[in-house]
Amino acid sequence: MAVISNALRHPEQMPKMASALGVDLVRATADGRLRPFERHDMAYRCSTCMDRPACDAWLADNSGAAEAAPAFCRNKTRLDALRG
């Protein structure tokens, strides 16, 4: 049941995490750095995250100025790569 409820939250969580890192997912997709299937995979990984309280707390403390995704983020590798 948790995965279902998390899936309903990923549309807001993933863009917030990207924004906190200065990553524009729309632009990254448009310029070919992020393929649509990769974005879908990222959304799925986010939706299966079981650490929402940590994510919410991290997002509250890091709005637009974070240097790297938190270690617990299932999309850390991809988001950090998109920052560069």
N, C-alpha and C positions, 0 to 999 in steps of 0.2 A: 504493500500500500504506500509506503514512503516514496518509492520511485514515481508512482503516479502523481502524488502531490508535489514532488520536486519538479516533475516535468512541467507542471503548470507555472512554476516559478522561474525556470531557466530563461524565459524570454526577457525577464528584467535583470536577472543576475549576470548573465554573460556580457551584455552590453555595458553594465555598470563596471564590471571588472576591467573590460577593455578600455573604457573611458578613464578609469582611475590610472591606467598605465599609459594613457595617451595614444591608444591604438584606435584608429577609425576602421571598424570592420567593413563598412560599406566601401570606403575608398580602397582598402586592401583587396577586396573582392574585385572592384572595378579595374584596378591596375594589375591584376593577375598574381599578386603576392599571396592571395588566399582564394583557393578554388571553392566553388559552392559546396562540393561534397565534403571538403575539409571543415567548412563552417558548420555544416550539418553534424559532422562528427564531434566538433567542439560543443555544439548545443546538446548532443546526446550525453557526452561525458559530464557536462555541467548538470544535466538533469538527473544523473545517477549519483551525484555527490551526496554524501551523508553527513557533511560537515557544515550545514547551513549556518548555524550560530557563529562559527568561526569566520565564515565568509561575510556574514552581515556585519560583524564587529570590525573585520579588516576593512571593508568598504566604508564604514562610518569614519574610520581613522585615516583613510587614504583616498581623498577625492581629487584626482587629477595630478598628483605629485609623486606617485609611487615609482620607484626605480626598477622594480621587478615584481612579478606575481608572487604571491605567498607560496611557500613550500607545499601546502596542502591542496593547492589548486590543481585540478585534473587537467587543466589547459595551460599550465605554467610554461612548458617548453615552447608551445606554439605562440602564446601571447608574448613571451619574452623575445622570441625570434622576430615577431612582427614589429616590435619596438625599434629594432635596428634598421 
